[in-house]
Amino acid sequence: MALHTGFVSSTASDDAHVSVFHHFGATLFHSAAAEIITASLIGSAFVAGGWYKWDTIADITVCRYMECCNDRHVPYDMNKLKLTLSQKVFGQPLVNELVNILTAHKEAMQDGSKSNKKALVISLHGWSGVGKNYATSMIAEALYSKGMASKYVKMYMGKKDFDCTDLERKKLELVATVNEIVKKCPTSLIIFDEIHEMCPSVLDAIKPMLDHHHAVDGVDYRNSVFVFISNIGGQEISTTLLDLYEQGGFEKATVIAHHLIDHYIPFLPLEQNHVEMCALAEFRAHGIYHPSEQMMTDAMSVITYGPTEDQPIFANNGCKRFTKHIPYVVQKHKRKIEL
């Protein structure tokens, strides 16, 4: 009897549990359904109201894991540019103008009433080793989170990319590549280094991209930046810019003739005190904050001065040789200490 009674009680208890389970399941189902319906209604409202933006979705999904053309990956950090130029470029009083130039370009991008009328085109010219490429890399580091490694930065190298062989094909490839980059990101950076070694007319191919056009082949270039770098300068630094670029092989290029370059930044030859500042900065980059007098002497031993033996005022190759020489000096003195 006790067994029978227990069996009945157990069954009743199970039925009660099943009843509670069904009630809970039904409640959960209705709650979930309500949430789905609510989410659907909100989603519909977003679409209908024009609130649904793919850029916003991309920012919180795919752009968290790969480079996109947005503020996170293209910050245009002018404070960073100002700081790095002041700390790492020496003997170039005009280089800080790059901050003002790029800030004005940025503000025009953000203010519809002051929108850019053409791409920003900057020319950096002067002796080898005086900081032109260094400053250009700093521009890239300030504009893009990935710096020179950004897919929105493209650098071409003088004769390597544009000698005079098969020129028409190279022009077509140049236009196609630049078109594709700027189409992906209107604020792209295109760099032409050693333009004095390029075939003279190659840059004529991109002239429409630099001119006052709303779009070229459906691509808007007005917020992009083009930088031309030339080693021409040196003893001619005080001559006119037109003469300077005629020497650089641009006498047949319409890029100059049509006044499409917006800013010319001359890089001056470096004197000894500027070169010493370069050496100290390079030592710091290798963890040596207080190099010994002998280390500085060894570092400076590769620097020669000109323009003549009677006037040894300017470093012939600027700071260029320090890139390889100072790591050697560091290792040399490190071994001496260990011994």
Contacts in CASP RR format, 6 or more apart in sequence:
PFRMAT RR
TARGET T0000
AUTHOR 0000-0000-0000
METHOD contacts of the structure
MODEL  1
MALHTGFVSSTASDDAHVSVFHHFGATLFHSAAAEIITASLIGSAFVAGG
WYKWDTIADITVCRYMECCNDRHVPYDMNKLKLTLSQKVFGQPLVNELVN
ILTAHKEAMQDGSKSNKKALVISLHGWSGVGKNYATSMIAEALYSKGMAS
KYVKMYMGKKDFDCTDLERKKLELVATVNEIVKKCPTSLIIFDEIHEMCP
SVLDAIKPMLDHHHAVDGVDYRNSVFVFISNIGGQEISTTLLDLYEQGGF
EKATVIAHHLIDHYIPFLPLEQNHVEMCALAEFRAHGIYHPSEQMMTDAM
SVITYGPTEDQPIFANNGCKRFTKHIPYVVQKHKRKIEL
43 52 0 8 1.000
45 51 0 8 1.000
46 52 0 8 1.000
55 70 0 8 1.000
58 68 0 8 1.000
58 70 0 8 1.000
59 68 0 8 1.000
59 70 0 8 1.000
59 72 0 8 1.000
62 68 0 8 1.000
63 70 0 8 1.000
63 72 0 8 1.000
63 73 0 8 1.000
67 73 0 8 1.000
67 145 0 8 1.000
67 146 0 8 1.000
67 150 0 8 1.000
67 151 0 8 1.000
67 152 0 8 1.000
69 152 0 8 1.000
69 184 0 8 1.000
69 185 0 8 1.000
69 186 0 8 1.000
69 187 0 8 1.000
72 145 0 8 1.000
73 144 0 8 1.000
73 145 0 8 1.000
73 146 0 8 1.000
73 150 0 8 1.000
74 143 0 8 1.000
74 144 0 8 1.000
74 145 0 8 1.000
74 152 0 8 1.000
74 185 0 8 1.000
74 187 0 8 1.000
75 142 0 8 1.000
75 143 0 8 1.000
75 144 0 8 1.000
75 145 0 8 1.000
76 102 0 8 1.000
76 106 0 8 1.000
76 142 0 8 1.000
76 143 0 8 1.000
76 187 0 8 1.000
77 142 0 8 1.000
77 143 0 8 1.000
78 99 0 8 1.000
78 102 0 8 1.000
78 103 0 8 1.000
78 106 0 8 1.000
78 142 0 8 1.000
80 141 0 8 1.000
80 142 0 8 1.000
81 98 0 8 1.000
81 99 0 8 1.000
81 102 0 8 1.000
81 138 0 8 1.000
81 139 0 8 1.000
81 141 0 8 1.000
81 142 0 8 1.000
82 96 0 8 1.000
82 99 0 8 1.000
84 138 0 8 1.000
84 141 0 8 1.000
84 142 0 8 1.000
85 95 0 8 1.000
85 96 0 8 1.000
85 98 0 8 1.000
85 99 0 8 1.000
85 135 0 8 1.000
85 138 0 8 1.000
86 96 0 8 1.000
87 281 0 8 1.000
88 134 0 8 1.000
88 138 0 8 1.000
88 281 0 8 1.000
89 95 0 8 1.000
89 131 0 8 1.000
89 134 0 8 1.000
89 135 0 8 1.000
89 138 0 8 1.000
90 270 0 8 1.000
90 274 0 8 1.000
90 277 0 8 1.000
90 278 0 8 1.000
90 281 0 8 1.000
90 319 0 8 1.000
91 268 0 8 1.000
91 270 0 8 1.000
91 271 0 8 1.000
91 274 0 8 1.000
91 277 0 8 1.000
92 130 0 8 1.000
92 131 0 8 1.000
92 135 0 8 1.000
92 267 0 8 1.000
92 268 0 8 1.000
93 268 0 8 1.000
94 265 0 8 1.000
94 266 0 8 1.000
94 267 0 8 1.000
94 268 0 8 1.000
95 135 0 8 1.000
95 265 0 8 1.000
95 267 0 8 1.000
97 263 0 8 1.000
97 265 0 8 1.000
98 122 0 8 1.000
98 135 0 8 1.000
98 139 0 8 1.000
98 265 0 8 1.000
101 120 0 8 1.000
101 122 0 8 1.000
101 262 0 8 1.000
101 263 0 8 1.000
102 120 0 8 1.000
102 139 0 8 1.000
102 142 0 8 1.000
102 143 0 8 1.000
102 225 0 8 1.000
105 116 0 8 1.000
105 120 0 8 1.000
105 223 0 8 1.000
105 225 0 8 1.000
107 114 0 8 1.000
108 114 0 8 1.000
108 115 0 8 1.000
108 116 0 8 1.000
109 115 0 8 1.000
109 116 0 8 1.000
109 187 0 8 1.000
109 223 0 8 1.000
115 222 0 8 1.000
116 222 0 8 1.000
116 223 0 8 1.000
117 212 0 8 1.000
117 222 0 8 1.000
118 210 0 8 1.000
118 211 0 8 1.000
118 212 0 8 1.000
118 213 0 8 1.000
118 221 0 8 1.000
118 222 0 8 1.000
118 260 0 8 1.000
118 262 0 8 1.000
119 209 0 8 1.000
119 210 0 8 1.000
119 221 0 8 1.000
119 222 0 8 1.000
119 223 0 8 1.000
119 224 0 8 1.000
119 225 0 8 1.000
119 226 0 8 1.000
120 224 0 8 1.000
120 225 0 8 1.000
120 226 0 8 1.000
120 262 0 8 1.000
120 263 0 8 1.000
121 210 0 8 1.000
121 225 0 8 1.000
121 226 0 8 1.000
121 227 0 8 1.000
121 228 0 8 1.000
121 260 0 8 1.000
121 261 0 8 1.000
121 262 0 8 1.000
121 263 0 8 1.000
122 225 0 8 1.000
122 226 0 8 1.000
122 227 0 8 1.000
122 228 0 8 1.000
122 261 0 8 1.000
122 262 0 8 1.000
122 263 0 8 1.000
122 265 0 8 1.000
123 227 0 8 1.000
123 228 0 8 1.000
123 229 0 8 1.000
123 230 0 8 1.000
123 261 0 8 1.000
123 263 0 8 1.000
123 264 0 8 1.000
123 265 0 8 1.000
124 132 0 8 1.000
124 135 0 8 1.000
124 136 0 8 1.000
124 227 0 8 1.000
124 228 0 8 1.000
124 229 0 8 1.000
124 230 0 8 1.000
124 265 0 8 1.000
124 267 0 8 1.000
125 132 0 8 1.000
125 229 0 8 1.000
125 230 0 8 1.000
125 231 0 8 1.000
125 232 0 8 1.000
125 233 0 8 1.000
125 244 0 8 1.000
125 264 0 8 1.000
125 265 0 8 1.000
125 266 0 8 1.000
125 267 0 8 1.000
126 132 0 8 1.000
126 230 0 8 1.000
126 231 0 8 1.000
126 232 0 8 1.000
126 233 0 8 1.000
126 234 0 8 1.000
126 237 0 8 1.000
126 266 0 8 1.000
126 267 0 8 1.000
126 268 0 8 1.000
126 269 0 8 1.000
127 231 0 8 1.000
127 233 0 8 1.000
127 234 0 8 1.000
127 237 0 8 1.000
127 267 0 8 1.000
127 269 0 8 1.000
127 270 0 8 1.000
127 314 0 8 1.000
127 316 0 8 1.000
127 317 0 8 1.000
127 318 0 8 1.000
128 231 0 8 1.000
128 317 0 8 1.000
128 318 0 8 1.000
128 320 0 8 1.000
129 270 0 8 1.000
129 317 0 8 1.000
129 318 0 8 1.000
129 319 0 8 1.000
129 320 0 8 1.000
130 267 0 8 1.000
130 268 0 8 1.000
130 269 0 8 1.000
130 270 0 8 1.000
130 318 0 8 1.000
130 319 0 8 1.000
131 267 0 8 1.000
131 319 0 8 1.000
132 229 0 8 1.000
132 231 0 8 1.000
132 267 0 8 1.000
133 193 0 8 1.000
133 229 0 8 1.000
135 267 0 8 1.000
136 191 0 8 1.000
136 193 0 8 1.000
136 227 0 8 1.000
136 229 0 8 1.000
137 147 0 8 1.000
137 148 0 8 1.000
139 189 0 8 1.000
139 225 0 8 1.000
139 227 0 8 1.000
140 147 0 8 1.000
140 148 0 8 1.000
140 150 0 8 1.000
140 153 0 8 1.000
140 189 0 8 1.000
141 147 0 8 1.000
141 148 0 8 1.000
143 187 0 8 1.000
143 189 0 8 1.000
143 225 0 8 1.000
144 150 0 8 1.000
144 152 0 8 1.000
144 153 0 8 1.000
144 189 0 8 1.000
147 153 0 8 1.000
148 155 0 8 1.000
150 189 0 8 1.000
151 181 0 8 1.000
151 184 0 8 1.000
152 181 0 8 1.000
152 184 0 8 1.000
152 185 0 8 1.000
152 187 0 8 1.000
152 188 0 8 1.000
152 189 0 8 1.000
153 188 0 8 1.000
153 189 0 8 1.000
153 190 0 8 1.000
153 191 0 8 1.000
154 177 0 8 1.000
154 178 0 8 1.000
154 181 0 8 1.000
154 188 0 8 1.000
154 189 0 8 1.000
154 190 0 8 1.000
154 191 0 8 1.000
155 191 0 8 1.000
155 192 0 8 1.000
155 193 0 8 1.000
156 162 0 8 1.000
156 174 0 8 1.000
156 190 0 8 1.000
156 191 0 8 1.000
156 192 0 8 1.000
156 193 0 8 1.000
157 193 0 8 1.000
157 194 0 8 1.000
158 192 0 8 1.000
158 193 0 8 1.000
158 194 0 8 1.000
158 195 0 8 1.000
158 197 0 8 1.000
158 198 0 8 1.000
159 194 0 8 1.000
159 197 0 8 1.000
159 198 0 8 1.000
161 170 0 8 1.000
161 198 0 8 1.000
162 170 0 8 1.000
162 174 0 8 1.000
162 198 0 8 1.000
162 199 0 8 1.000
162 202 0 8 1.000
163 198 0 8 1.000
163 199 0 8 1.000
164 199 0 8 1.000
167 199 0 8 1.000
167 201 0 8 1.000
167 202 0 8 1.000
170 202 0 8 1.000
171 202 0 8 1.000
171 204 0 8 1.000
171 205 0 8 1.000
172 205 0 8 1.000
174 202 0 8 1.000
174 205 0 8 1.000
174 206 0 8 1.000
175 205 0 8 1.000
175 206 0 8 1.000
178 190 0 8 1.000
178 206 0 8 1.000
178 209 0 8 1.000
179 216 0 8 1.000
179 217 0 8 1.000
179 219 0 8 1.000
181 188 0 8 1.000
181 190 0 8 1.000
182 188 0 8 1.000
182 190 0 8 1.000
182 209 0 8 1.000
182 219 0 8 1.000
182 220 0 8 1.000
182 221 0 8 1.000
182 224 0 8 1.000
183 219 0 8 1.000
186 220 0 8 1.000
186 221 0 8 1.000
186 222 0 8 1.000
186 223 0 8 1.000
186 224 0 8 1.000
187 223 0 8 1.000
187 224 0 8 1.000
187 225 0 8 1.000
188 224 0 8 1.000
188 225 0 8 1.000
189 224 0 8 1.000
189 225 0 8 1.000
189 226 0 8 1.000
189 227 0 8 1.000
190 224 0 8 1.000
190 225 0 8 1.000
190 226 0 8 1.000
190 227 0 8 1.000
191 226 0 8 1.000
191 227 0 8 1.000
191 229 0 8 1.000
192 198 0 8 1.000
192 203 0 8 1.000
192 226 0 8 1.000
192 227 0 8 1.000
192 228 0 8 1.000
192 229 0 8 1.000
193 229 0 8 1.000
194 229 0 8 1.000
194 230 0 8 1.000
194 231 0 8 1.000
195 203 0 8 1.000
195 228 0 8 1.000
195 229 0 8 1.000
195 230 0 8 1.000
195 248 0 8 1.000
195 250 0 8 1.000
196 230 0 8 1.000
196 231 0 8 1.000
196 232 0 8 1.000
196 247 0 8 1.000
196 248 0 8 1.000
196 249 0 8 1.000
198 249 0 8 1.000
200 249 0 8 1.000
200 250 0 8 1.000
200 251 0 8 1.000
200 252 0 8 1.000
200 253 0 8 1.000
201 252 0 8 1.000
201 253 0 8 1.000
203 228 0 8 1.000
203 250 0 8 1.000
203 253 0 8 1.000
203 255 0 8 1.000
204 253 0 8 1.000
204 254 0 8 1.000
204 255 0 8 1.000
206 226 0 8 1.000
206 255 0 8 1.000
207 254 0 8 1.000
207 255 0 8 1.000
207 258 0 8 1.000
207 260 0 8 1.000
208 216 0 8 1.000
209 216 0 8 1.000
209 219 0 8 1.000
209 221 0 8 1.000
209 224 0 8 1.000
209 226 0 8 1.000
210 221 0 8 1.000
210 226 0 8 1.000
210 255 0 8 1.000
210 260 0 8 1.000
211 258 0 8 1.000
211 260 0 8 1.000
213 221 0 8 1.000
214 220 0 8 1.000
214 222 0 8 1.000
215 221 0 8 1.000
228 261 0 8 1.000
230 244 0 8 1.000
230 245 0 8 1.000
230 248 0 8 1.000
232 244 0 8 1.000
232 245 0 8 1.000
232 247 0 8 1.000
232 248 0 8 1.000
233 244 0 8 1.000
233 247 0 8 1.000
233 266 0 8 1.000
234 269 0 8 1.000
234 307 0 8 1.000
235 307 0 8 1.000
236 243 0 8 1.000
236 244 0 8 1.000
236 247 0 8 1.000
237 266 0 8 1.000
237 268 0 8 1.000
237 269 0 8 1.000
241 264 0 8 1.000
242 256 0 8 1.000
245 251 0 8 1.000
245 256 0 8 1.000
250 256 0 8 1.000
254 260 0 8 1.000
255 261 0 8 1.000
269 313 0 8 1.000
269 314 0 8 1.000
269 315 0 8 1.000
269 318 0 8 1.000
270 278 0 8 1.000
270 314 0 8 1.000
270 315 0 8 1.000
270 318 0 8 1.000
270 319 0 8 1.000
271 313 0 8 1.000
271 314 0 8 1.000
271 315 0 8 1.000
272 303 0 8 1.000
272 305 0 8 1.000
272 315 0 8 1.000
274 315 0 8 1.000
274 319 0 8 1.000
275 300 0 8 1.000
275 303 0 8 1.000
275 315 0 8 1.000
275 318 0 8 1.000
275 319 0 8 1.000
276 296 0 8 1.000
276 300 0 8 1.000
278 318 0 8 1.000
278 319 0 8 1.000
278 322 0 8 1.000
279 291 0 8 1.000
279 296 0 8 1.000
279 299 0 8 1.000
279 300 0 8 1.000
279 319 0 8 1.000
279 322 0 8 1.000
279 326 0 8 1.000
280 291 0 8 1.000
282 299 0 8 1.000
282 319 0 8 1.000
282 322 0 8 1.000
282 323 0 8 1.000
282 326 0 8 1.000
283 289 0 8 1.000
283 291 0 8 1.000
283 295 0 8 1.000
283 299 0 8 1.000
283 326 0 8 1.000
283 330 0 8 1.000
286 326 0 8 1.000
286 327 0 8 1.000
286 330 0 8 1.000
288 295 0 8 1.000
288 330 0 8 1.000
291 299 0 8 1.000
292 333 0 8 1.000
294 333 0 8 1.000
295 329 0 8 1.000
295 330 0 8 1.000
295 333 0 8 1.000
298 329 0 8 1.000
298 332 0 8 1.000
298 333 0 8 1.000
299 322 0 8 1.000
299 325 0 8 1.000
299 326 0 8 1.000
299 329 0 8 1.000
302 321 0 8 1.000
302 322 0 8 1.000
302 325 0 8 1.000
303 315 0 8 1.000
303 316 0 8 1.000
303 317 0 8 1.000
303 318 0 8 1.000
303 321 0 8 1.000
304 312 0 8 1.000
304 315 0 8 1.000
304 316 0 8 1.000
304 317 0 8 1.000
305 312 0 8 1.000
305 313 0 8 1.000
305 314 0 8 1.000
305 315 0 8 1.000
305 316 0 8 1.000
306 312 0 8 1.000
306 313 0 8 1.000
306 314 0 8 1.000
306 315 0 8 1.000
306 316 0 8 1.000
307 313 0 8 1.000
307 314 0 8 1.000
END
